Amino acid sequence: MASIDIKKPHTLGLATAKEKVGKVAERLQSKLGITWKWEGDQVAFHAESGMAKGVKGTIAVSEANVHTQIDLPFLLKAMKGTIEKKVQEELSGLDA
């Protein structure tokens, strides 16, 4: 079970939503050192080192939704609320 599970509706269409999610993944890579790759319509990511070490998850994109699931390691579970808020902020930029 994911520590964080957020589903956000959008009206962008699949291609545009995937493009924007790719940009989110690139920002995560540059800020947190997260490694990511596309697997179909889903970004799979994980962090092997740095302040996000042990984080892993997916961002699945469909025609109408972006579904983010993140597994937090034990040491980051205390920061779940803060991390969840940051994820919501990142996702709010999808419709911009």
C-alpha positions in Angstrom: 0.0 0.0 0.0 1.3 3.4 -1.0 2.0 5.9 1.8 0.7 8.7 -0.5 -2.1 8.1 -3.1 -3.4 11.1 -5.0 -5.7 11.1 -8.0 -6.1 14.4 -9.9 -8.5 14.9 -12.7 -7.4 17.0 -15.7 -8.8 18.1 -19.1 -5.5 18.1 -21.0 -5.8 14.9 -23.0 -3.3 12.1 -22.8 -0.4 13.5 -24.8 -0.4 16.9 -23.1 -0.8 15.4 -19.7 2.2 13.0 -20.4 4.3 15.9 -21.5 3.6 17.8 -18.3 4.1 14.8 -16.1 7.5 14.3 -17.8 8.4 17.8 -16.9 7.4 17.1 -13.2 9.7 14.0 -13.3 12.6 16.1 -14.7 12.2 18.6 -11.9 12.2 15.8 -9.3 15.3 14.4 -10.9 17.1 17.7 -10.7 15.9 18.7 -7.2 16.0 15.3 -5.5 18.1 13.0 -7.6 15.2 10.7 -8.4 15.7 8.3 -11.2 12.6 7.8 -13.5 11.5 6.2 -16.7 8.3 5.9 -18.7 6.6 2.5 -18.7 3.7 2.9 -21.1 1.5 5.7 -19.8 3.2 5.7 -16.4 6.3 7.2 -14.9 8.1 4.8 -12.4 10.6 6.5 -10.1 12.9 5.8 -7.2 15.7 7.4 -5.3 18.8 5.4 -4.4 20.5 8.3 -2.5 20.1 11.8 -1.3 17.4 13.3 0.9 14.7 11.2 -0.9 16.6 7.9 -0.5 14.2 5.0 -0.5 11.3 6.8 -2.1 9.7 5.0 -4.9 6.4 5.3 -6.8 4.5 5.8 -10.0 2.6 8.6 -11.8 0.0 7.0 -14.1 -1.5 9.2 -16.8 -4.9 8.6 -18.4 -7.1 10.8 -20.6 -8.9 12.2 -17.6 -6.6 11.6 -14.5 -3.1 11.6 -13.1 -2.7 9.1 -10.4 0.3 9.4 -8.1 1.4 6.7 -5.7 4.4 7.1 -3.5 6.0 4.6 -1.1 7.9 6.5 1.7 10.7 4.8 3.6 10.3 4.7 7.4 12.4 7.7 8.0 10.3 9.9 5.7 6.9 8.8 7.0 7.0 11.5 9.7 7.1 14.0 6.8 4.2 12.5 4.9 1.9 15.6 5.3 4.6 18.0 4.0 5.5 15.7 1.1 1.8 15.2 0.2 1.4 19.0 0.1 4.3 19.4 -2.2 3.0 16.7 -4.5 -0.4 18.5 -4.6 1.4 21.7 -5.5 3.3 20.0 -8.3 0.0 18.4 -9.6 -1.8 21.7 -9.5 0.5 23.0 -12.2 -0.8 20.4 -14.6 -3.7 22.6 -15.7 -1.6 25.7 -16.0 
